[in-house]
Amino acid sequence: MNKSNVLLNLRKYWQYFVMWMSSGSDLQVWHQSDRRGNTSSWHAYDPITGRSACFGSEEEMRIWIDKCYYR
């Protein structure tokens, strides 16, 4: 594993930790970016139900949220 991969993994786990520490009952949404800053994936986590999902685009994530929470 090279240095940039280690740093990306540390950043990812730091994001999870910060979200866990600051989470209440609100739906949590975040995106991951590649080394160039391009968004590579979108994530959502519901701490009440424990459901989580990962999407390739913001639009897909919004559709999932609409279907799950605004029926």
PDB file of N, CA, C and O in Angstrom, chain B, residues numbered from 101:
ATOM      1  N   MET B 101       0.859  -1.171   0.000  1.00  0.00           N
ATOM      2  CA  MET B 101       0.000   0.000   0.000  1.00  0.00           C
ATOM      3  C   MET B 101       0.904   1.233   0.000  1.00  0.00           C
ATOM      4  O   MET B 101       1.803   1.354   0.833  1.00  0.00           O
ATOM      5  N   ASN B 102       0.662   2.127  -0.924  1.00  0.00           N
ATOM      6  CA  ASN B 102       1.507   3.319  -0.981  1.00  0.00           C
ATOM      7  C   ASN B 102       0.978   4.413  -0.050  1.00  0.00           C
ATOM      8  O   ASN B 102      -0.105   4.297   0.523  1.00  0.00           O
ATOM      9  N   LYS B 103       1.760   5.457   0.080  1.00  0.00           N
ATOM     10  CA  LYS B 103       1.450   6.534   1.017  1.00  0.00           C
ATOM     11  C   LYS B 103       0.115   7.209   0.721  1.00  0.00           C
ATOM     12  O   LYS B 103      -0.629   7.533   1.646  1.00  0.00           O
ATOM     13  N   SER B 104      -0.198   7.426  -0.559  1.00  0.00           N
ATOM     14  CA  SER B 104      -1.451   8.108  -0.886  1.00  0.00           C
ATOM     15  C   SER B 104      -2.662   7.243  -0.529  1.00  0.00           C
ATOM     16  O   SER B 104      -3.688   7.769  -0.098  1.00  0.00           O
ATOM     17  N   ASN B 105      -2.554   5.926  -0.703  1.00  0.00           N
ATOM     18  CA  ASN B 105      -3.657   5.043  -0.305  1.00  0.00           C
ATOM     19  C   ASN B 105      -3.858   5.055   1.205  1.00  0.00           C
ATOM     20  O   ASN B 105      -4.992   5.052   1.683  1.00  0.00           O
ATOM     21  N   VAL B 106      -2.774   5.069   1.945  1.00  0.00           N
ATOM     22  CA  VAL B 106      -2.869   5.121   3.407  1.00  0.00           C
ATOM     23  C   VAL B 106      -3.549   6.410   3.834  1.00  0.00           C
ATOM     24  O   VAL B 106      -4.418   6.399   4.705  1.00  0.00           O
ATOM     25  N   LEU B 107      -3.156   7.518   3.224  1.00  0.00           N
ATOM     26  CA  LEU B 107      -3.765   8.807   3.563  1.00  0.00           C
ATOM     27  C   LEU B 107      -5.244   8.842   3.205  1.00  0.00           C
ATOM     28  O   LEU B 107      -6.049   9.383   3.963  1.00  0.00           O
ATOM     29  N   LEU B 108      -5.613   8.270   2.054  1.00  0.00           N
ATOM     30  CA  LEU B 108      -7.028   8.224   1.667  1.00  0.00           C
ATOM     31  C   LEU B 108      -7.827   7.385   2.655  1.00  0.00           C
ATOM     32  O   LEU B 108      -8.938   7.759   3.031  1.00  0.00           O
ATOM     33  N   ASN B 109      -7.271   6.252   3.080  1.00  0.00           N
ATOM     34  CA  ASN B 109      -7.963   5.409   4.059  1.00  0.00           C
ATOM     35  C   ASN B 109      -8.097   6.112   5.396  1.00  0.00           C
ATOM     36  O   ASN B 109      -9.153   6.052   6.025  1.00  0.00           O
ATOM     37  N   LEU B 110      -7.042   6.777   5.836  1.00  0.00           N
ATOM     38  CA  LEU B 110      -7.130   7.533   7.088  1.00  0.00           C
ATOM     39  C   LEU B 110      -8.199   8.609   7.005  1.00  0.00           C
ATOM     40  O   LEU B 110      -8.972   8.801   7.944  1.00  0.00           O
ATOM     41  N   ARG B 111      -8.240   9.307   5.885  1.00  0.00           N
ATOM     42  CA  ARG B 111      -9.249  10.353   5.696  1.00  0.00           C
ATOM     43  C   ARG B 111     -10.659   9.767   5.742  1.00  0.00           C
ATOM     44  O   ARG B 111     -11.559  10.338   6.357  1.00  0.00           O
ATOM     45  N   LYS B 112     -10.840   8.621   5.087  1.00  0.00           N
ATOM     46  CA  LYS B 112     -12.157   7.980   5.066  1.00  0.00           C
ATOM     47  C   LYS B 112     -12.580   7.593   6.481  1.00  0.00           C
ATOM     48  O   LYS B 112     -13.713   7.869   6.877  1.00  0.00           O
ATOM     49  N   TYR B 113     -11.693   6.960   7.251  1.00  0.00           N
ATOM     50  CA  TYR B 113     -12.047   6.536   8.600  1.00  0.00           C
ATOM     51  C   TYR B 113     -12.235   7.730   9.533  1.00  0.00           C
ATOM     52  O   TYR B 113     -13.049   7.677  10.455  1.00  0.00           O
ATOM     53  N   TRP B 114     -11.490   8.797   9.297  1.00  0.00           N
ATOM     54  CA  TRP B 114     -11.686  10.010  10.082  1.00  0.00           C
ATOM     55  C   TRP B 114     -13.082  10.568   9.825  1.00  0.00           C
ATOM     56  O   TRP B 114     -13.763  10.987  10.761  1.00  0.00           O
ATOM     57  N   GLN B 115     -13.518  10.577   8.551  1.00  0.00           N
ATOM     58  CA  GLN B 115     -14.868  11.049   8.220  1.00  0.00           C
ATOM     59  C   GLN B 115     -15.914  10.213   8.948  1.00  0.00           C
ATOM     60  O   GLN B 115     -16.855  10.765   9.519  1.00  0.00           O
ATOM     61  N   TYR B 116     -15.762   8.886   8.936  1.00  0.00           N
ATOM     62  CA  TYR B 116     -16.705   8.010   9.628  1.00  0.00           C
ATOM     63  C   TYR B 116     -16.730   8.315  11.125  1.00  0.00           C
ATOM     64  O   TYR B 116     -17.798   8.374  11.736  1.00  0.00           O
ATOM     65  N   PHE B 117     -15.556   8.506  11.706  1.00  0.00           N
ATOM     66  CA  PHE B 117     -15.478   8.786  13.129  1.00  0.00           C
ATOM     67  C   PHE B 117     -16.156  10.105  13.485  1.00  0.00           C
ATOM     68  O   PHE B 117     -16.929  10.175  14.440  1.00  0.00           O
ATOM     69  N   VAL B 118     -15.862  11.145  12.714  1.00  0.00           N
ATOM     70  CA  VAL B 118     -16.472  12.452  12.971  1.00  0.00           C
ATOM     71  C   VAL B 118     -17.981  12.371  12.835  1.00  0.00           C
ATOM     72  O   VAL B 118     -18.711  12.938  13.648  1.00  0.00           O
ATOM     73  N   MET B 119     -18.453  11.673  11.818  1.00  0.00           N
ATOM     74  CA  MET B 119     -19.904  11.535  11.631  1.00  0.00           C
ATOM     75  C   MET B 119     -20.519  10.756  12.784  1.00  0.00           C
ATOM     76  O   MET B 119     -21.607  11.097  13.246  1.00  0.00           O
ATOM     77  N   TRP B 120     -19.843   9.720  13.254  1.00  0.00           N
ATOM     78  CA  TRP B 120     -20.359   8.924  14.361  1.00  0.00           C
ATOM     79  C   TRP B 120     -20.442   9.775  15.625  1.00  0.00           C
ATOM     80  O   TRP B 120     -21.422   9.706  16.365  1.00  0.00           O
ATOM     81  N   MET B 121     -19.403  10.579  15.865  1.00  0.00           N
ATOM     82  CA  MET B 121     -19.385  11.417  17.059  1.00  0.00           C
ATOM     83  C   MET B 121     -20.449  12.513  17.012  1.00  0.00           C
ATOM     84  O   MET B 121     -21.004  12.881  18.047  1.00  0.00           O
ATOM     85  N   SER B 122     -20.732  13.026  15.845  1.00  0.00           N
ATOM     86  CA  SER B 122     -21.675  14.135  15.731  1.00  0.00           C
ATOM     87  C   SER B 122     -23.077  13.690  15.341  1.00  0.00           C
ATOM     88  O   SER B 122     -23.980  14.511  15.181  1.00  0.00           O
ATOM     89  N   SER B 123     -23.246  12.402  15.192  1.00  0.00           N
ATOM     90  CA  SER B 123     -24.546  11.931  14.701  1.00  0.00           C
ATOM     91  C   SER B 123     -25.599  11.971  15.788  1.00  0.00           C
ATOM     92  O   SER B 123     -25.344  11.667  16.953  1.00  0.00           O
ATOM     93  N   GLY B 124     -26.747  12.344  15.380  1.00  0.00           N
ATOM     94  CA  GLY B 124     -27.927  12.263  16.208  1.00  0.00           C
ATOM     95  C   GLY B 124     -28.826  11.250  15.521  1.00  0.00           C
ATOM     96  O   GLY B 124     -28.406  10.132  15.220  1.00  0.00           O
ATOM     97  N   SER B 125     -30.029  11.639  15.283  1.00  0.00           N
ATOM     98  CA  SER B 125     -30.950  10.749  14.591  1.00  0.00           C
ATOM     99  C   SER B 125     -31.167  11.172  13.147  1.00  0.00           C
ATOM    100  O   SER B 125     -31.996  10.589  12.449  1.00  0.00           O
ATOM    101  N   ASP B 126     -30.432  12.178  12.693  1.00  0.00           N
ATOM    102  CA  ASP B 126     -30.594  12.683  11.324  1.00  0.00           C
ATOM    103  C   ASP B 126     -29.930  11.778  10.297  1.00  0.00           C
ATOM    104  O   ASP B 126     -28.912  11.143  10.570  1.00  0.00           O
ATOM    105  N   LEU B 127     -30.516  11.734   9.132  1.00  0.00           N
ATOM    106  CA  LEU B 127     -29.915  11.035   8.006  1.00  0.00           C
ATOM    107  C   LEU B 127     -28.584  11.702   7.684  1.00  0.00           C
ATOM    108  O   LEU B 127     -28.509  12.927   7.597  1.00  0.00           O
ATOM    109  N   GLN B 128     -27.554  10.919   7.508  1.00  0.00           N
ATOM    110  CA  GLN B 128     -26.231  11.451   7.201  1.00  0.00           C
ATOM    111  C   GLN B 128     -25.901  11.151   5.746  1.00  0.00           C
ATOM    112  O   GLN B 128     -26.085  10.028   5.275  1.00  0.00           O
ATOM    113  N   VAL B 129     -25.417  12.154   5.046  1.00  0.00           N
ATOM    114  CA  VAL B 129     -25.087  12.026   3.629  1.00  0.00           C
ATOM    115  C   VAL B 129     -23.706  12.626   3.404  1.00  0.00           C
ATOM    116  O   VAL B 129     -23.398  13.699   3.924  1.00  0.00           O
ATOM    117  N   TRP B 130     -22.879  11.938   2.634  1.00  0.00           N
ATOM    118  CA  TRP B 130     -21.559  12.462   2.306  1.00  0.00           C
ATOM    119  C   TRP B 130     -21.093  11.887   0.991  1.00  0.00           C
ATOM    120  O   TRP B 130     -21.672  10.929   0.479  1.00  0.00           O
ATOM    121  N   HIS B 131     -20.041  12.478   0.443  1.00  0.00           N
ATOM    122  CA  HIS B 131     -19.485  11.976  -0.804  1.00  0.00           C
ATOM    123  C   HIS B 131     -18.001  11.708  -0.633  1.00  0.00           C
ATOM    124  O   HIS B 131     -17.344  12.295   0.226  1.00  0.00           O
ATOM    125  N   GLN B 132     -17.489  10.820  -1.457  1.00  0.00           N
ATOM    126  CA  GLN B 132     -16.066  10.534  -1.487  1.00  0.00           C
ATOM    127  C   GLN B 132     -15.503  11.064  -2.783  1.00  0.00           C
ATOM    128  O   GLN B 132     -16.163  11.047  -3.822  1.00  0.00           O
ATOM    129  N   SER B 133     -14.274  11.535  -2.708  1.00  0.00           N
ATOM    130  CA  SER B 133     -13.624  12.090  -3.885  1.00  0.00           C
ATOM    131  C   SER B 133     -12.334  11.337  -4.179  1.00  0.00           C
ATOM    132  O   SER B 133     -11.703  10.769  -3.287  1.00  0.00           O
ATOM    133  N   ASP B 134     -11.965  11.349  -5.439  1.00  0.00           N
ATOM    134  CA  ASP B 134     -10.693  10.745  -5.813  1.00  0.00           C
ATOM    135  C   ASP B 134      -9.570  11.755  -5.572  1.00  0.00           C
ATOM    136  O   ASP B 134      -9.816  12.853  -5.072  1.00  0.00           O
ATOM    137  N   ARG B 135      -8.349  11.386  -5.923  1.00  0.00           N
ATOM    138  CA  ARG B 135      -7.201  12.263  -5.676  1.00  0.00           C
ATOM    139  C   ARG B 135      -7.292  13.594  -6.403  1.00  0.00           C
ATOM    140  O   ARG B 135      -6.692  14.578  -5.971  1.00  0.00           O
ATOM    141  N   ARG B 136      -8.022  13.634  -7.485  1.00  0.00           N
ATOM    142  CA  ARG B 136      -8.166  14.875  -8.254  1.00  0.00           C
ATOM    143  C   ARG B 136      -9.308  15.753  -7.756  1.00  0.00           C
ATOM    144  O   ARG B 136      -9.512  16.858  -8.258  1.00  0.00           O
ATOM    145  N   GLY B 137     -10.047  15.262  -6.773  1.00  0.00           N
ATOM    146  CA  GLY B 137     -11.152  16.031  -6.231  1.00  0.00           C
ATOM    147  C   GLY B 137     -12.488  15.754  -6.889  1.00  0.00           C
ATOM    148  O   GLY B 137     -13.484  16.399  -6.564  1.00  0.00           O
ATOM    149  N   ASN B 138     -12.522  14.798  -7.816  1.00  0.00           N
ATOM    150  CA  ASN B 138     -13.784  14.427  -8.470  1.00  0.00           C
ATOM    151  C   ASN B 138     -14.581  13.513  -7.557  1.00  0.00           C
ATOM    152  O   ASN B 138     -14.031  12.582  -6.969  1.00  0.00           O
ATOM    153  N   THR B 139     -15.862  13.773  -7.436  1.00  0.00           N
ATOM    154  CA  THR B 139     -16.707  12.931  -6.601  1.00  0.00           C
ATOM    155  C   THR B 139     -16.807  11.556  -7.230  1.00  0.00           C
ATOM    156  O   THR B 139     -17.174  11.414  -8.396  1.00  0.00           O
ATOM    157  N   SER B 140     -16.472  10.539  -6.435  1.00  0.00           N
ATOM    158  CA  SER B 140     -16.481   9.171  -6.958  1.00  0.00           C
ATOM    159  C   SER B 140     -17.686   8.376  -6.481  1.00  0.00           C
ATOM    160  O   SER B 140     -18.120   7.449  -7.165  1.00  0.00           O
ATOM    161  N   SER B 141     -18.239   8.724  -5.308  1.00  0.00           N
ATOM    162  CA  SER B 141     -19.421   8.007  -4.821  1.00  0.00           C
ATOM    163  C   SER B 141     -20.132   8.839  -3.758  1.00  0.00           C
ATOM    164  O   SER B 141     -19.537   9.705  -3.117  1.00  0.00           O
ATOM    165  N   TRP B 142     -21.408   8.552  -3.594  1.00  0.00           N
ATOM    166  CA  TRP B 142     -22.252   9.205  -2.599  1.00  0.00           C
ATOM    167  C   TRP B 142     -22.729   8.159  -1.615  1.00  0.00           C
ATOM    168  O   TRP B 142     -23.040   7.031  -1.998  1.00  0.00           O
ATOM    169  N   HIS B 143     -22.787   8.536  -0.329  1.00  0.00           N
ATOM    170  CA  HIS B 143     -23.169   7.606   0.729  1.00  0.00           C
ATOM    171  C   HIS B 143     -24.272   8.217   1.585  1.00  0.00           C
ATOM    172  O   HIS B 143     -24.350   9.435   1.752  1.00  0.00           O
ATOM    173  N   ALA B 144     -25.110   7.358   2.116  1.00  0.00           N
ATOM    174  CA  ALA B 144     -26.152   7.784   3.052  1.00  0.00           C
ATOM    175  C   ALA B 144     -26.226   6.756   4.172  1.00  0.00           C
ATOM    176  O   ALA B 144     -26.057   5.557   3.950  1.00  0.00           O
ATOM    177  N   TYR B 145     -26.482   7.249   5.376  1.00  0.00           N
ATOM    178  CA  TYR B 145     -26.604   6.376   6.545  1.00  0.00           C
ATOM    179  C   TYR B 145     -27.701   6.906   7.445  1.00  0.00           C
ATOM    180  O   TYR B 145     -27.734   8.092   7.773  1.00  0.00           O
ATOM    181  N   ASP B 146     -28.606   6.007   7.847  1.00  0.00           N
ATOM    182  CA  ASP B 146     -29.687   6.355   8.759  1.00  0.00           C
ATOM    183  C   ASP B 146     -29.381   5.709  10.108  1.00  0.00           C
ATOM    184  O   ASP B 146     -29.509   4.491  10.237  1.00  0.00           O
ATOM    185  N   PRO B 147     -28.977   6.489  11.123  1.00  0.00           N
ATOM    186  CA  PRO B 147     -28.624   5.909  12.416  1.00  0.00           C
ATOM    187  C   PRO B 147     -29.802   5.299  13.160  1.00  0.00           C
ATOM    188  O   PRO B 147     -29.601   4.463  14.040  1.00  0.00           O
ATOM    189  N   ILE B 148     -31.011   5.690  12.834  1.00  0.00           N
ATOM    190  CA  ILE B 148     -32.180   5.126  13.513  1.00  0.00           C
ATOM    191  C   ILE B 148     -32.448   3.699  13.044  1.00  0.00           C
ATOM    192  O   ILE B 148     -32.680   2.807  13.861  1.00  0.00           O
ATOM    193  N   THR B 149     -32.418   3.484  11.735  1.00  0.00           N
ATOM    194  CA  THR B 149     -32.712   2.158  11.192  1.00  0.00           C
ATOM    195  C   THR B 149     -31.454   1.321  10.962  1.00  0.00           C
ATOM    196  O   THR B 149     -31.529   0.098  10.838  1.00  0.00           O
ATOM    197  N   GLY B 150     -30.298   1.988  10.906  1.00  0.00           N
ATOM    198  CA  GLY B 150     -29.058   1.282  10.614  1.00  0.00           C
ATOM    199  C   GLY B 150     -28.845   1.029   9.134  1.00  0.00           C
ATOM    200  O   GLY B 150     -27.873   0.380   8.746  1.00  0.00           O
ATOM    201  N   ARG B 151     -29.748   1.536   8.304  1.00  0.00           N
ATOM    202  CA  ARG B 151     -29.612   1.338   6.852  1.00  0.00           C
ATOM    203  C   ARG B 151     -28.561   2.270   6.286  1.00  0.00           C
ATOM    204  O   ARG B 151     -28.427   3.418   6.711  1.00  0.00           O
ATOM    205  N   SER B 152     -27.820   1.754   5.320  1.00  0.00           N
ATOM    206  CA  SER B 152     -26.854   2.579   4.613  1.00  0.00           C
ATOM    207  C   SER B 152     -26.879   2.197   3.149  1.00  0.00           C
ATOM    208  O   SER B 152     -27.318   1.109   2.777  1.00  0.00           O
ATOM    209  N   ALA B 153     -26.400   3.113   2.328  1.00  0.00           N
ATOM    210  CA  ALA B 153     -26.388   2.868   0.884  1.00  0.00           C
ATOM    211  C   ALA B 153     -25.263   3.663   0.260  1.00  0.00           C
ATOM    212  O   ALA B 153     -24.820   4.676   0.802  1.00  0.00           O
ATOM    213  N   CYS B 154     -24.805   3.188  -0.890  1.00  0.00           N
ATOM    214  CA  CYS B 154     -23.753   3.851  -1.644  1.00  0.00           C
ATOM    215  C   CYS B 154     -24.218   3.966  -3.093  1.00  0.00           C
ATOM    216  O   CYS B 154     -24.786   3.026  -3.648  1.00  0.00           O
ATOM    217  N   PHE B 155     -23.971   5.136  -3.703  1.00  0.00           N
ATOM    218  CA  PHE B 155     -24.455   5.401  -5.057  1.00  0.00           C
ATOM    219  C   PHE B 155     -23.360   6.016  -5.910  1.00  0.00           C
ATOM    220  O   PHE B 155     -22.397   6.587  -5.398  1.00  0.00           O
ATOM    221  N   GLY B 156     -23.524   5.890  -7.204  1.00  0.00           N
ATOM    222  CA  GLY B 156     -22.572   6.452  -8.147  1.00  0.00           C
ATOM    223  C   GLY B 156     -22.825   7.905  -8.491  1.00  0.00           C
ATOM    224  O   GLY B 156     -21.970   8.567  -9.079  1.00  0.00           O
ATOM    225  N   SER B 157     -24.012   8.409  -8.123  1.00  0.00           N
ATOM    226  CA  SER B 157     -24.316   9.808  -8.429  1.00  0.00           C
ATOM    227  C   SER B 157     -25.207  10.395  -7.337  1.00  0.00           C
ATOM    228  O   SER B 157     -25.880   9.676  -6.600  1.00  0.00           O
ATOM    229  N   GLU B 158     -25.188  11.713  -7.260  1.00  0.00           N
ATOM    230  CA  GLU B 158     -26.041  12.412  -6.308  1.00  0.00           C
ATOM    231  C   GLU B 158     -27.514  12.172  -6.634  1.00  0.00           C
ATOM    232  O   GLU B 158     -28.337  12.029  -5.730  1.00  0.00           O
ATOM    233  N   GLU B 159     -27.839  12.127  -7.908  1.00  0.00           N
ATOM    234  CA  GLU B 159     -29.230  11.904  -8.321  1.00  0.00           C
ATOM    235  C   GLU B 159     -29.749  10.555  -7.827  1.00  0.00           C
ATOM    236  O   GLU B 159     -30.873  10.468  -7.333  1.00  0.00           O
ATOM    237  N   GLU B 160     -28.940   9.503  -7.956  1.00  0.00           N
ATOM    238  CA  GLU B 160     -29.345   8.174  -7.472  1.00  0.00           C
ATOM    239  C   GLU B 160     -29.576   8.197  -5.965  1.00  0.00           C
ATOM    240  O   GLU B 160     -30.516   7.581  -5.463  1.00  0.00           O
ATOM    241  N   MET B 161     -28.712   8.913  -5.249  1.00  0.00           N
ATOM    242  CA  MET B 161     -28.861   9.012  -3.807  1.00  0.00           C
ATOM    243  C   MET B 161     -30.145   9.737  -3.444  1.00  0.00           C
ATOM    244  O   MET B 161     -30.867   9.306  -2.545  1.00  0.00           O
ATOM    245  N   ARG B 162     -30.438  10.835  -4.131  1.00  0.00           N
ATOM    246  CA  ARG B 162     -31.657  11.595  -3.850  1.00  0.00           C
ATOM    247  C   ARG B 162     -32.914  10.769  -4.129  1.00  0.00           C
ATOM    248  O   ARG B 162     -33.893  10.866  -3.389  1.00  0.00           O
ATOM    249  N   ILE B 163     -32.895   9.964  -5.179  1.00  0.00           N
ATOM    250  CA  ILE B 163     -34.029   9.091  -5.491  1.00  0.00           C
ATOM    251  C   ILE B 163     -34.239   8.097  -4.361  1.00  0.00           C
ATOM    252  O   ILE B 163     -35.371   7.868  -3.936  1.00  0.00           O
ATOM    253  N   TRP B 164     -33.151   7.505  -3.868  1.00  0.00           N
ATOM    254  CA  TRP B 164     -33.244   6.545  -2.755  1.00  0.00           C
ATOM    255  C   TRP B 164     -33.830   7.216  -1.523  1.00  0.00           C
ATOM    256  O   TRP B 164     -34.692   6.648  -0.853  1.00  0.00           O
ATOM    257  N   ILE B 165     -33.363   8.422  -1.223  1.00  0.00           N
ATOM    258  CA  ILE B 165     -33.878   9.146  -0.055  1.00  0.00           C
ATOM    259  C   ILE B 165     -35.362   9.431  -0.230  1.00  0.00           C
ATOM    260  O   ILE B 165     -36.144   9.234   0.700  1.00  0.00           O
ATOM    261  N   ASP B 166     -35.757   9.889  -1.403  1.00  0.00           N
ATOM    262  CA  ASP B 166     -37.170  10.166  -1.663  1.00  0.00           C
ATOM    263  C   ASP B 166     -38.017   8.921  -1.480  1.00  0.00           C
ATOM    264  O   ASP B 166     -39.081   8.987  -0.864  1.00  0.00           O
ATOM    265  N   LYS B 167     -37.572   7.788  -2.000  1.00  0.00           N
ATOM    266  CA  LYS B 167     -38.344   6.550  -1.900  1.00  0.00           C
ATOM    267  C   LYS B 167     -38.445   6.073  -0.453  1.00  0.00           C
ATOM    268  O   LYS B 167     -39.489   5.572  -0.036  1.00  0.00           O
ATOM    269  N   CYS B 168     -37.379   6.224   0.304  1.00  0.00           N
ATOM    270  CA  CYS B 168     -37.354   5.719   1.672  1.00  0.00           C
ATOM    271  C   CYS B 168     -38.052   6.622   2.679  1.00  0.00           C
ATOM    272  O   CYS B 168     -38.645   6.135   3.642  1.00  0.00           O
ATOM    273  N   TYR B 169     -37.988   7.928   2.467  1.00  0.00           N
ATOM    274  CA  TYR B 169     -38.417   8.849   3.508  1.00  0.00           C
ATOM    275  C   TYR B 169     -39.562   9.780   3.135  1.00  0.00           C
ATOM    276  O   TYR B 169     -40.137  10.428   4.011  1.00  0.00           O
ATOM    277  N   TYR B 170     -39.897   9.859   1.871  1.00  0.00           N
ATOM    278  CA  TYR B 170     -40.945  10.797   1.464  1.00  0.00           C
ATOM    279  C   TYR B 170     -42.007  10.125   0.628  1.00  0.00           C
ATOM    280  O   TYR B 170     -42.472  10.696  -0.358  1.00  0.00           O
ATOM    281  N   ARG B 171     -42.390   8.953   0.994  1.00  0.00           N
ATOM    282  CA  ARG B 171     -43.407   8.208   0.246  1.00  0.00           C
ATOM    283  C   ARG B 171     -44.762   8.810   0.439  1.00  0.00           C
ATOM    284  O   ARG B 171     -45.743   8.314  -0.117  1.00  0.00           O
TER     285      ARG B 171
END
